[in-house]
Amino acid sequence: MTSTVTPTVGADAAATGSTSVTLTRRPGRWIDGWNPEDSAFWQSEGRPIARRNLGWSIFAEFLGFIIWQLWSIVVVMLPAGGFTFTSSEAFWLISLPSLVGATMRFPYTFAVAKFGGRNWTMISAGLLLIPAILLGIVVGNPETPFGVMLAVAALAGFGGGNFASSMANITYFFPQKEKGWALGLNAAGGNIGTAVAQFAVPIVVTIGAAATLNLSLAGWMWVPFILLAIWGAWRYMDNLGNAKADVAGSAAALREPHLWIMALLYIGTFGSFIGFASVFPKLIADQFPEYSTIQVGGAAITLAFLGALVGSLARPYGGKLADRIGGARVTVGAFSVMALGAFAVIGTMQLQNFWVFLACFLVLFAATGVGNGSTYRMIPSIFAARGIATGALPGTPAGTKIQRKAAASLGLISAIGAYGGFVIPQVLNLSQTTTGAYTAAFYGFIGAYVVLMLVTILVYIVPRKSLAGQRI
């Protein structure tokens, strides 16, 4: 059975606040006719619905990031739990979830269009139970083979896939002028899951454990929250009938040169964030073992969570700043600060001063967060400019295709960019195994950030006809 909201017809609709949008509701919380660009509809009915969906999307994605990055903190606690893995094996346990998560983002990008945003949020949240429960089992036995541990770590990649579907879903709910802030909040809410995992896990597994660790709790502690996310999505979220991202549209997006340029930039920003966030606990343990954990009463905490926290909180401001002055300008600033931050880290590792090391890394994390928000905000702006340049204006069939291509690109770029979460740890691993230090890796990162900054300037700050001369 369906219900229809009958619109007010006439030129005075917008002036009176009446909506000219017709919403048709179908069983299973499906909504047809969604149009957030209609200002009267958005102010009256659209915004509350969009914000409700955004809230539960953030919570589900938050849990996805927690599961995705659990191994970043569990790995540094394995020696205390009786495990004897090498440093290289530890790097693989840290980086493999990012590799799998990045790959999972490709199918997850299409899942919203096929199953509906609400439905897929329920399914994707349910999949998080598998790696959470299995982690709780395998870390409880120090005799667990490395291959088994690696397989369970790989399953944590389910959490990494959540980002692509969540962002593709939310972009349909909000008007163009508010996408930057909405996408920034959605992403930051997910990103902050890394910080929460790194802060909460050491406390939970050590409190009341006396001389031993309850490492199994690192997985089991999240099960009730995952069940809550499934229920919340079922009860409060909606599926949008116009959320279409067909294979043909995505194939067209893959043929768009700007998709690949933006994917490269996103590897530099988000890839750096998730890569450094995952290895930060290990870097502290290797460089400053006395600060790896700090005892507070009967529990242990690690200051590594501050990196992911700062980067996550900075992300929505990167999107908001991009809304005001342009994503390209903000991205150039982010890459310049990232290069300076990486250079400062090299110096602080030689000084062997933990607090200066931490401060420099927090600056680096803040820059990655701002860059995450600004680069992601650039994507819909680029496709909107491409629409103007090709005559595919909003409200036309061609304009709709551009919008769908942009939605597909959000997921595809997030997938490609997430491979940075695998590359960063493995570059650090290679640097350590070949030179005995991380210095060479950081010099490589500095060079990459400078190149990406120049690419952003040349392609998106210099006016181009292919982008209708628009400021990106």
ZISULRA-V649624 format. One record per residue. N is the residue number from 1. RES is the residue in one letter. D_FIRST is the distance of its C-alpha to the first C-alpha in Angstrom with 2 decimals. Layout:
n=N res=RES d_first=D_FIRST
n=N res=RES d_first=D_FIRST
This chain:
n=1 res=M d_first=0.00
n=2 res=T d_first=3.81
n=3 res=S d_first=6.99
n=4 res=T d_first=10.31
n=5 res=V d_first=13.80
n=6 res=T d_first=16.18
n=7 res=P d_first=19.51
n=8 res=T d_first=22.99
n=9 res=V d_first=24.88
n=10 res=G d_first=28.62
n=11 res=A d_first=31.48
n=12 res=D d_first=31.54
n=13 res=A d_first=28.09
n=14 res=A d_first=29.62
n=15 res=A d_first=32.53
n=16 res=T d_first=30.54
n=17 res=G d_first=28.31
n=18 res=S d_first=25.17
n=19 res=T d_first=22.90
n=20 res=S d_first=22.56
n=21 res=V d_first=19.70
n=22 res=T d_first=16.12
n=23 res=L d_first=13.68
n=24 res=T d_first=10.15
n=25 res=R d_first=8.29
n=26 res=R d_first=6.24
n=27 res=P d_first=6.50
n=28 res=G d_first=10.29
n=29 res=R d_first=11.19
n=30 res=W d_first=11.09
n=31 res=I d_first=12.28
n=32 res=D d_first=13.18
n=33 res=G d_first=16.09
n=34 res=W d_first=18.23
n=35 res=N d_first=21.80
n=36 res=P d_first=24.22
n=37 res=E d_first=27.10
n=38 res=D d_first=25.97
n=39 res=S d_first=28.19
n=40 res=A d_first=26.56
n=41 res=F d_first=23.10
n=42 res=W d_first=24.88
n=43 res=Q d_first=26.91
n=44 res=S d_first=24.21
n=45 res=E d_first=21.08
n=46 res=G d_first=21.70
n=47 res=R d_first=24.70
n=48 res=P d_first=23.42
n=49 res=I d_first=20.42
n=50 res=A d_first=22.89
n=51 res=R d_first=25.47
n=52 res=R d_first=23.26
n=53 res=N d_first=22.42
n=54 res=L d_first=26.09
n=55 res=G d_first=27.34
n=56 res=W d_first=25.67
n=57 res=S d_first=26.46
n=58 res=I d_first=30.06
n=59 res=F d_first=30.24
n=60 res=A d_first=29.01
n=61 res=E d_first=31.32
n=62 res=F d_first=34.10
n=63 res=L d_first=33.98
n=64 res=G d_first=33.93
n=65 res=F d_first=37.16
n=66 res=I d_first=38.69
n=67 res=I d_first=38.29
n=68 res=W d_first=39.36
n=69 res=Q d_first=42.53
n=70 res=L d_first=43.44
n=71 res=W d_first=46.23
n=72 res=S d_first=47.91
n=73 res=I d_first=49.03
n=74 res=V d_first=49.20
n=75 res=V d_first=51.68
n=76 res=V d_first=54.30
n=77 res=M d_first=54.11
n=78 res=L d_first=54.58
n=79 res=P d_first=58.42
n=80 res=A d_first=58.47
n=81 res=G d_first=56.29
n=82 res=G d_first=58.89
n=83 res=F d_first=57.56
n=84 res=T d_first=60.15
n=85 res=F d_first=58.33
n=86 res=T d_first=60.14
n=87 res=S d_first=59.24
n=88 res=S d_first=57.98
n=89 res=E d_first=55.74
n=90 res=A d_first=54.41
n=91 res=F d_first=53.54
n=92 res=W d_first=51.59
n=93 res=L d_first=49.58
n=94 res=I d_first=48.82
n=95 res=S d_first=48.01
n=96 res=L d_first=46.16
n=97 res=P d_first=42.87
n=98 res=S d_first=42.95
n=99 res=L d_first=43.60
n=100 res=V d_first=40.73
n=101 res=G d_first=38.38
n=102 res=A d_first=39.24
n=103 res=T d_first=38.55
n=104 res=M d_first=35.20
n=105 res=R d_first=34.09
n=106 res=F d_first=33.96
n=107 res=P d_first=31.13
n=108 res=Y d_first=29.42
n=109 res=T d_first=29.38
n=110 res=F d_first=27.04
n=111 res=A d_first=24.83
n=112 res=V d_first=22.63
n=113 res=A d_first=21.72
n=114 res=K d_first=21.09
n=115 res=F d_first=19.28
n=116 res=G d_first=18.10
n=117 res=G d_first=20.27
n=118 res=R d_first=18.77
n=119 res=N d_first=18.70
n=120 res=W d_first=22.18
n=121 res=T d_first=23.56
n=122 res=M d_first=22.78
n=123 res=I d_first=24.40
n=124 res=S d_first=27.35
n=125 res=A d_first=28.08
n=126 res=G d_first=28.10
n=127 res=L d_first=30.64
n=128 res=L d_first=32.96
n=129 res=L d_first=33.66
n=130 res=I d_first=35.68
n=131 res=P d_first=38.39
n=132 res=A d_first=38.55
n=133 res=I d_first=39.27
n=134 res=L d_first=41.60
n=135 res=L d_first=43.57
n=136 res=G d_first=44.07
n=137 res=I d_first=45.54
n=138 res=V d_first=47.82
n=139 res=V d_first=49.48
n=140 res=G d_first=50.59
n=141 res=N d_first=53.11
n=142 res=P d_first=55.81
n=143 res=E d_first=56.55
n=144 res=T d_first=53.20
n=145 res=P d_first=54.17
n=146 res=F d_first=53.54
n=147 res=G d_first=51.48
n=148 res=V d_first=49.02
n=149 res=M d_first=48.85
n=150 res=L d_first=48.24
n=151 res=A d_first=45.36
n=152 res=V d_first=43.65
n=153 res=A d_first=44.31
n=154 res=A d_first=42.69
n=155 res=L d_first=39.44
n=156 res=A d_first=39.35
n=157 res=G d_first=38.42
n=158 res=F d_first=34.76
n=159 res=G d_first=34.93
n=160 res=G d_first=36.32
n=161 res=G d_first=33.43
n=162 res=N d_first=30.97
n=163 res=F d_first=32.48
n=164 res=A d_first=31.53
n=165 res=S d_first=27.81
n=166 res=S d_first=27.67
n=167 res=M d_first=29.56
n=168 res=A d_first=27.66
n=169 res=N d_first=24.36
n=170 res=I d_first=25.82
n=171 res=T d_first=27.40
n=172 res=Y d_first=24.07
n=173 res=F d_first=23.28
n=174 res=F d_first=26.59
n=175 res=P d_first=28.47
n=176 res=Q d_first=31.65
n=177 res=K d_first=33.95
n=178 res=E d_first=32.56
n=179 res=K d_first=32.02
n=180 res=G d_first=35.51
n=181 res=W d_first=35.17
n=182 res=A d_first=31.66
n=183 res=L d_first=32.65
n=184 res=G d_first=35.94
n=185 res=L d_first=34.45
n=186 res=N d_first=32.06
n=187 res=A d_first=35.01
n=188 res=A d_first=37.46
n=189 res=G d_first=35.22
n=190 res=G d_first=35.24
n=191 res=N d_first=38.90
n=192 res=I d_first=40.02
n=193 res=G d_first=38.92
n=194 res=T d_first=42.14
n=195 res=A d_first=44.22
n=196 res=V d_first=42.54
n=197 res=A d_first=43.14
n=198 res=Q d_first=46.75
n=199 res=F d_first=47.34
n=200 res=A d_first=45.62
n=201 res=V d_first=46.53
n=202 res=P d_first=50.32
n=203 res=I d_first=50.03
n=204 res=V d_first=47.86
n=205 res=V d_first=49.87
n=206 res=T d_first=53.23
n=207 res=I d_first=52.82
n=208 res=G d_first=54.49
n=209 res=A d_first=55.31
n=210 res=A d_first=59.06
n=211 res=A d_first=60.77
n=212 res=T d_first=57.79
n=213 res=L d_first=54.37
n=214 res=N d_first=51.05
n=215 res=L d_first=49.75
n=216 res=S d_first=46.96
n=217 res=L d_first=45.25
n=218 res=A d_first=44.73
n=219 res=G d_first=41.80
n=220 res=W d_first=40.68
n=221 res=M d_first=40.49
n=222 res=W d_first=37.32
n=223 res=V d_first=35.18
n=224 res=P d_first=33.83
n=225 res=F d_first=32.89
n=226 res=I d_first=31.04
n=227 res=L d_first=29.00
n=228 res=L d_first=28.25
n=229 res=A d_first=27.08
n=230 res=I d_first=24.64
n=231 res=W d_first=23.19
n=232 res=G d_first=23.15
n=233 res=A d_first=21.29
n=234 res=W d_first=18.61
n=235 res=R d_first=18.34
n=236 res=Y d_first=18.96
n=237 res=M d_first=18.59
n=238 res=D d_first=16.01
n=239 res=N d_first=15.62
n=240 res=L d_first=16.37
n=241 res=G d_first=15.22
n=242 res=N d_first=18.61
n=243 res=A d_first=20.66
n=244 res=K d_first=22.37
n=245 res=A d_first=25.81
n=246 res=D d_first=26.63
n=247 res=V d_first=29.87
n=248 res=A d_first=31.51
n=249 res=G d_first=31.01
n=250 res=S d_first=32.46
n=251 res=A d_first=35.30
n=252 res=A d_first=36.03
n=253 res=A d_first=36.11
n=254 res=L d_first=38.61
n=255 res=R d_first=40.82
n=256 res=E d_first=40.89
n=257 res=P d_first=44.26
n=258 res=H d_first=42.99
n=259 res=L d_first=40.59
n=260 res=W d_first=43.65
n=261 res=I d_first=45.70
n=262 res=M d_first=43.06
n=263 res=A d_first=42.64
n=264 res=L d_first=46.40
n=265 res=L d_first=46.31
n=266 res=Y d_first=43.51
n=267 res=I d_first=45.62
n=268 res=G d_first=48.28
n=269 res=T d_first=46.19
n=270 res=F d_first=43.42
n=271 res=G d_first=45.41
n=272 res=S d_first=48.32
n=273 res=F d_first=46.25
n=274 res=I d_first=44.68
n=275 res=G d_first=47.91
n=276 res=F d_first=50.19
n=277 res=A d_first=47.84
n=278 res=S d_first=47.88
n=279 res=V d_first=51.67
n=280 res=F d_first=52.74
n=281 res=P d_first=53.23
n=282 res=K d_first=55.40
n=283 res=L d_first=57.32
n=284 res=I d_first=58.21
n=285 res=A d_first=59.20
n=286 res=D d_first=61.41
n=287 res=Q d_first=63.03
n=288 res=F d_first=63.16
n=289 res=P d_first=62.78
n=290 res=E d_first=64.00
n=291 res=Y d_first=60.91
n=292 res=S d_first=58.41
n=293 res=T d_first=57.41
n=294 res=I d_first=58.58
n=295 res=Q d_first=59.00
n=296 res=V d_first=57.61
n=297 res=G d_first=58.46
n=298 res=G d_first=57.24
n=299 res=A d_first=54.69
n=300 res=A d_first=54.99
n=301 res=I d_first=53.32
n=302 res=T d_first=53.61
n=303 res=L d_first=53.75
n=304 res=A d_first=52.11
n=305 res=F d_first=48.72
n=306 res=L d_first=49.93
n=307 res=G d_first=49.72
n=308 res=A d_first=46.02
n=309 res=L d_first=45.39
n=310 res=V d_first=47.28
n=311 res=G d_first=45.69
n=312 res=S d_first=42.17
n=313 res=L d_first=42.81
n=314 res=A d_first=44.42
n=315 res=R d_first=41.51
n=316 res=P d_first=39.28
n=317 res=Y d_first=42.45
n=318 res=G d_first=43.16
n=319 res=G d_first=39.83
n=320 res=K d_first=40.40
n=321 res=L d_first=43.95
n=322 res=A d_first=42.79
n=323 res=D d_first=40.49
n=324 res=R d_first=43.65
n=325 res=I d_first=46.45
n=326 res=G d_first=44.92
n=327 res=G d_first=43.96
n=328 res=A d_first=46.97
n=329 res=R d_first=49.49
n=330 res=V d_first=48.00
n=331 res=T d_first=47.89
n=332 res=V d_first=51.56
n=333 res=G d_first=52.48
n=334 res=A d_first=50.60
n=335 res=F d_first=52.40
n=336 res=S d_first=55.75
n=337 res=V d_first=55.32
n=338 res=M d_first=54.14
n=339 res=A d_first=57.32
n=340 res=L d_first=59.48
n=341 res=G d_first=57.77
n=342 res=A d_first=58.35
n=343 res=F d_first=61.97
n=344 res=A d_first=62.44
n=345 res=V d_first=61.07
n=346 res=I d_first=63.82
n=347 res=G d_first=66.43
n=348 res=T d_first=65.12
n=349 res=M d_first=65.08
n=350 res=Q d_first=68.77
n=351 res=L d_first=69.46
n=352 res=Q d_first=67.87
n=353 res=N d_first=66.57
n=354 res=F d_first=63.22
n=355 res=W d_first=62.24
n=356 res=V d_first=62.97
n=357 res=F d_first=61.12
n=358 res=L d_first=58.06
n=359 res=A d_first=58.24
n=360 res=C d_first=58.52
n=361 res=F d_first=55.60
n=362 res=L d_first=53.44
n=363 res=V d_first=54.28
n=364 res=L d_first=53.27
n=365 res=F d_first=49.96
n=366 res=A d_first=49.26
n=367 res=A d_first=49.94
n=368 res=T d_first=47.59
n=369 res=G d_first=44.82
n=370 res=V d_first=45.40
n=371 res=G d_first=45.59
n=372 res=N d_first=42.30
n=373 res=G d_first=40.53
n=374 res=S d_first=42.43
n=375 res=T d_first=42.15
n=376 res=Y d_first=38.41
n=377 res=R d_first=38.09
n=378 res=M d_first=40.20
n=379 res=I d_first=37.69
n=380 res=P d_first=35.08
n=381 res=S d_first=38.09
n=382 res=I d_first=39.77
n=383 res=F d_first=36.84
n=384 res=A d_first=36.35
n=385 res=A d_first=40.08
n=386 res=R d_first=39.82
n=387 res=G d_first=37.15
n=388 res=I d_first=39.56
n=389 res=A d_first=42.43
n=390 res=T d_first=40.67
n=391 res=G d_first=38.97
n=392 res=A d_first=35.44
n=393 res=L d_first=34.42
n=394 res=P d_first=31.18
n=395 res=G d_first=28.54
n=396 res=T d_first=29.92
n=397 res=P d_first=28.75
n=398 res=A d_first=31.89
n=399 res=G d_first=31.14
n=400 res=T d_first=27.73
n=401 res=K d_first=29.59
n=402 res=I d_first=32.08
n=403 res=Q d_first=29.47
n=404 res=R d_first=27.98
n=405 res=K d_first=31.54
n=406 res=A d_first=32.33
n=407 res=A d_first=29.44
n=408 res=A d_first=30.67
n=409 res=S d_first=34.20
n=410 res=L d_first=33.45
n=411 res=G d_first=32.63
n=412 res=L d_first=35.41
n=413 res=I d_first=38.01
n=414 res=S d_first=37.12
n=415 res=A d_first=37.61
n=416 res=I d_first=40.95
n=417 res=G d_first=42.13
n=418 res=A d_first=41.48
n=419 res=Y d_first=44.19
n=420 res=G d_first=46.59
n=421 res=G d_first=45.78
n=422 res=F d_first=47.51
n=423 res=V d_first=50.25
n=424 res=I d_first=51.52
n=425 res=P d_first=52.30
n=426 res=Q d_first=53.81
n=427 res=V d_first=56.02
n=428 res=L d_first=57.22
n=429 res=N d_first=57.79
n=430 res=L d_first=59.82
n=431 res=S d_first=61.82
n=432 res=Q d_first=62.68
n=433 res=T d_first=63.66
n=434 res=T d_first=65.78
n=435 res=T d_first=67.38
n=436 res=G d_first=66.99
n=437 res=A d_first=65.23
n=438 res=Y d_first=62.09
n=439 res=T d_first=64.01
n=440 res=A d_first=63.67
n=441 res=A d_first=59.89
n=442 res=F d_first=59.67
n=443 res=Y d_first=61.95
n=444 res=G d_first=59.59
n=445 res=F d_first=56.63
n=446 res=I d_first=58.63
n=447 res=G d_first=59.34
n=448 res=A d_first=55.68
n=449 res=Y d_first=54.58
n=450 res=V d_first=57.24
n=451 res=V d_first=56.15
n=452 res=L d_first=52.47
n=453 res=M d_first=53.54
n=454 res=L d_first=55.52
n=455 res=V d_first=52.64
n=456 res=T d_first=50.38
n=457 res=I d_first=53.09
n=458 res=L d_first=53.86
n=459 res=V d_first=50.33
n=460 res=Y d_first=48.32
n=461 res=I d_first=50.86
n=462 res=V d_first=53.03
n=463 res=P d_first=51.17
n=464 res=R d_first=49.97
n=465 res=K d_first=48.92
n=466 res=S d_first=46.30
n=467 res=L d_first=44.57
n=468 res=A d_first=45.30
n=469 res=G d_first=47.85
n=470 res=Q d_first=45.13
n=471 res=R d_first=45.94
n=472 res=I d_first=44.02
